[in-house]
Every structure is written in C-alpha cells, then in structure tokens.
Amino acid sequence: MKQKALSNWLKGAIICLAVFGLLVFGVVIPIYGLEIAVENPEYAHCFWPWMTLMILVALPCYAALVFGWKIAADIGRDRSFCEENARRMRWISNLAFGDVLLFFCGNTLLLVLNMSHPGVFLLALLPDMLGVAIAVCAAALSHLIYKSARLQSDADLTI
C-alpha cells in the first residue's frame, strides 16, 4: 500500500471514530441516561454527574484523534519516522493514561458518593484495562518511531 493511500485510510478511520464518538457520547448515552432517570426517579440525581464524567472522558480521546490526524498527514507526506511523530505518539500515550486515571477516579468518586453501583464500577474496569493497553502500545510505538527517526537521520548524514 502506498503511503498516500495509507494516510487516507488512517484519516478515514479517524473520521469514523470521531463520528462514532459523537453518536455515542452525544446521542446514545444521554438518551439512555434520561430514560433511566425517567423510569427510575431515585436515580435522576445521578444523570448530570455521569454525563459530566462522560464528557470529560471524551475530551482526551478527541485530543488523541487530533494527534493521530497529524501523524496520518505526515505519513502521507512521506515523513513517517520523524521526531515530531514520536512526540505525538507520546502525547497519545499520556492522554490515554490520563483518560484512564480520570475515568477510574471519577467512577470511584461516584461510587463513594452512592451515585454508582459496585457492578458498574467492576464493569468499568474493562475500559480502564483497554485504555492502559492502548497507552502502553502508544508508548512503545513512540519509542520505536523515535529510534527509527534517529537511525534515519544518521543514515541521511552518511555519504
């Protein structure tokens, strides 16, 4: 696959993820949450704290998509292995770790404030583990891109 085609595929995937995230965080979760609040008035006070947590959790994901878009653009310009992309991958890793920490702490706080259920807390550990896996993979890719960029710059200096 040519780099321009790969770049276009990556950008398409990023757009799909962004639209999917808007649908989930902007339509599905609010509708489902309001439905729960209407059917069970004793949980109505939990709607806005959970919605706030979901919005706060979505923000780092969209920031990571912006960095991913910039990486895809560099791949299209035949600059796959550069230090900027290594830094961007490091940012994606940091955003993923921060997002996991934010979601875990927010979920814990809502559990302590009796606005969550222990089963929900335990189920929420699955996305936390997935986020940690993404963060570790992004950190490893950052390291590999950085080492490749250094090797490429050394090779460029060799006559």
Secondary structure, DSSP 4 states (H G I P E B T S, - for coil): --HHHHHHHHHHHHHHHHHHHHHIIIIIHHHHHHHHHHH-GGGGGGHHHHHHHHHHHHHHHHHHHHHHHHHHHHHHTT--S-HHHHHHHHHHHHHHHHHHHHHHHHHHHHHHTTSS-HHHHHHHHHHHHHHHHHHHHHHHHHHHHHHHHHHHHHHHH--
